[in-house]
């Protein structure tokens, strides 16, 4: 009976990880549309983070009202767990903004995902940032190789993108992209450690979002120098309330990762979320959802998803 219960709980955790991962492409689409009205990707992200922060404040007022009092904060020992998680989220977001015009979407996804997988495995193997230590096995190595193959199959990289760049510049940006990709697993692990300290995943997410919002606001003021949101756009018409829900979706993703981390570890939490993102990406492309052109699912993508699924199984069971 206990084994069945544990199996059911683990299945629910995997489902949660995949589900919240599927929210990220929707969040990206919504934030992209919002950026048309803010005239700045940084400002759109600031608004998104701000909405998530407000929602988390409301949730914590309901669930943890004692944590939003001066007395609670005076009893805390403020270490790097309070500040680094939110800053790493901003670093990853900023990194993608730098990489996209230089590497293209497919190569940016591949190199940052490779960084996420490798850093997740390193965190679990060495027990970094307070994570539970897990042995590295031959089957896990095979699982990682299958994951990387699957991701390459899911994201076809145009040859002209590689040919039109000098090798030195390409290698430099690939290394930078890999480093940026290491940020999300570290962020999840640190946020999870903070949640363990304060005994609340929702409060840890609030801290991360608050720090991220402040950092993004500073970046917006430096690079954009305006906090004006235009009410209309010549192509998209009047701004709609739905363009502000990106922060809620991001809040759900970050908070769920904090919850999943102690049970799945850094690598699996990262990988299950990425599987959800890719599944939703395939669905959006296949049906032409969210205003995107139709791009039918191919045998190549099916094989890629299969490789990723097998890789996850090997990482989980061995």
N, C-alpha and C positions, 0 to 999 in steps of 0.2 A: 504493500500500500504506500509506504514511504517513498519507494523508488518511483512509483507512478506519479506521486505528487511532485517529486523533484523534477521528473521529466516534463510534466505539464508546466511547471513554473519556468523551467529553462526555455521551453517552446514559446511561452508567452513573452519572455524577455527578448528572444530572437525576433519575434513578431513586432514587438515594440521598437527594436532597433531598426528593422527594415522599414516600418511605417514612418517613423520620424525622419529617416533618411530620405524617404520619398517626398517629404515636405520641402526639402532644400531646393530642388529645381523650380518648384512653384514660388518659393521665396525669392530666388534669383530673378525669375521673370517679373514678379511684382516690383521688386526693388529697381529693376532695369527700367520699368515703365515709370516709376516714381522719379528716377533720375532725369527723365525728360522734362519734368516740371521744376526740379531743383537746379538743373543745368550743371550738376556736379555729382559724380558717383560717391565722393566722400560725404557730401551733405545728405544724399539719399540713405547712405548707410547710417549716418548719425541719427536721422529721423527713425529709421528702422530699429536701431538699438534703443533709442529713447522710448519708442512705443513698447518694446519688450520690457524695458526697465519699469515703466509705469504699471504694466500688467503684473510684473513680479512684486512690486510694492503692494498692490491690491491683494494679491494672493498671500503674501506674507502677513498683511494686516489681518487676514481671515484665519490663516493657519498658525502663524508664529507672531502674534502681536507683541509679545514680550521682547522679541529680538529687535524691534524698532524703537527701543527706548534708550535714553542716555545711560541708564544703569547697566544694561547689557553690554554696551560698547566699552564702558570703563573697566569691565571685568575681562576683556579680551587681550590676548597677547598678539599684536599685529606682526605677522611674519610675511614672507614672500608669497604665501598662499593667497593672501588677500589682494595682491596687486598684479601678480604675473599672469594669472589665467586670462583676465580681461585684455591685457596688453598683447598676449600671444594671439588672441582672436583678431585683434586689429592688425597685427603684423601679417597674418595669413591673408586677410582681406586686402590689405595694401599691396602685398606681394603679388596677388593675382592681378590687380590693376596694372602693375608694372610688367608682368610677364605676358599678359594677353596680346598686347600689340607687338611684342617682340618674338614670341614663340607660336602664337596662334592658339586657338581654343583646345584642339586635340592634344598638342604637345604639352601645353600647360597642365592639362588634366593628368596626363600620363606621368610627368615628372613629379608633380606635387603628390599624387597618389602613391607613387613609389616611395617618396619620403615619409608619408604617413604610415605605410605598412612597415617599413624598416624601423622607424623610430618606435612604433608600437611594439614590435618584437623585442627591440633592445630594452625598452622599459620593463616588459614582462620578464625577460631573461635575467636582467641584472637587479630587478626590484627597485628601480629608480623612483624618486619622488614619493616614497611611501607605498608604492604598489606591491602587491603580493608577487613573490619571485616564482617563476615557472621555468622548468628545465627546457632547454632547446634540443629538439630531437631531429633525426633524419627526416621523418615524415613531415615535420613542420617546415623544414627546408624545401621539400617537394611541394608542400602547400603554398609557400611563398612564391616559388617559381610559377606554379599554375595560376596564381592570382595575377602576377605581372603579365603573363601571356594573355590571360583573359582581358585584362585592362587594355593591352595593346590591340587586341582584336576588336574591342568595343569602341576604340577611338582611333580611327584610321588617320594617319598623319600624312598629309600631302607631301609628295617628294619635292615639289618646287619650294616648299617652306624650308626644307633642309638645304637645297642647292643654292638658294639665293642669299644664304648667310655665310660669312666666313667662318671657318671651323673654330677659330679662337673665340669669336663672339658667341657662337652657339654653345660651346662648352662652358663658357663663363655663365651664361644665362641658365643653362641646364643645372649647373652646380647651385646657383642662387635659388632656382626653383625647387630643387631637392631640399635645400635648407629651410625654405619657407614651408615646404610640405611636412617638415618635422614638428611644426608648431601645434597643430590640432591634437595629436595624441598627448603631448606634454600638457596642453591646456586642460584636456579632459582629466588627466591624472591629478593635476594640481587642484582643479575644482573639486574633484572627488575627495582629495585629502582635506580640503577646507570643509566640505560637507560633513566629513567624519569628525572634525574638530568641533563644529558648531551644532552637530546632530540635526542637520536640515539640508537637503538637496536644494530646496527652493530658495533658502537664504544664500547658499553658496552661488547659485545662479544669479541672484540679485546683485551680489558683490561683483561678479564677473561682468555683468551687463552694465553696471554703473561705471566701473572703471573704463570699460570699452567705450561707453557713450562720451565720457569726459575726454578721452584720448582722441576720438573721432571729431568731436566738436573743436578741439584745438587744431587738428589737421585741416578741418574745413575753414576755420578762420585764417589759417596761414596760406592755404592754396586757393581758396575760393573767395574769401573776404566778403561774403554775403550770406545772410540767412533768409533770403527771400524765396518763397515758394510761389511760382507762377500758377495762377488759377486755370489758365487755358493753354492748350498747345495746338498749333495749326493742323497737325495730323491726327491727334488723339482726342481733341475736344476738351471739355471741362474735366478737371481733376475729380476722381471718384474716391469715396472712402475706402474701397477695397485695395487701393494702392498703398494703404498704410498697414495692411495686415502682415507684411513681411516680418516685422518685429515679433509678432505673436508666434509665427511659425519657427523663427529662430530660437525663441524662448523655449518652445516645446522640444526642439532638437538638443539644445545645450543641457537643459534640465534632465532629459531622458538619458543622455550620455553620462551625466553625473551619477544617476541611479544605476545604470548598467555596469559601469566601470568595476565596482568591487566583485561582481558576479562573473563577468566575461573577461576581464583583463583589458589592458589598453589596446592590444592588437585586434582582438575580436570585436570590441566595441567600435573601433574605427572601421574595420572591414565590413561589418554588418550594416553600418550606416552608409558606407559607400555602395554596397549592393543595392540598398533601397534607392539611393540617388540614381544609380545607373538604370534600374528597372523603370523608375518614373521617367527618366530621360528617354528611354526606348519607347515608352507609351506615348509621351508627348510628341515625339518625332513621328511615330507610326500613324497617329490619328490627327496630327497637325493641331494640337491643342495650344491654348494660350497665344494664339496668333502666329504660331510658327509654321513654316511650310512643311508639307507632309514628306516624311523620309521613311519609307517602309522598312520594317525589320528584315534583316538579311540572315542567311545561314551563318555568315561570319560572326554576327552579333550573338546569335543563339549559341554558337560554340564558345564564344567569349564568356557569356553568362554561365554556361555549364562549367567551364574551367574555374571561374570564381567560386561557384557553389561547391565544387569538389575541394578547392583550396581551403574554404572555410571549414568543411567537414574534417579535413586532415589536421588543421590547426586546433580544432575543438577536441577531437578524439585522441590525438597523439601529442 
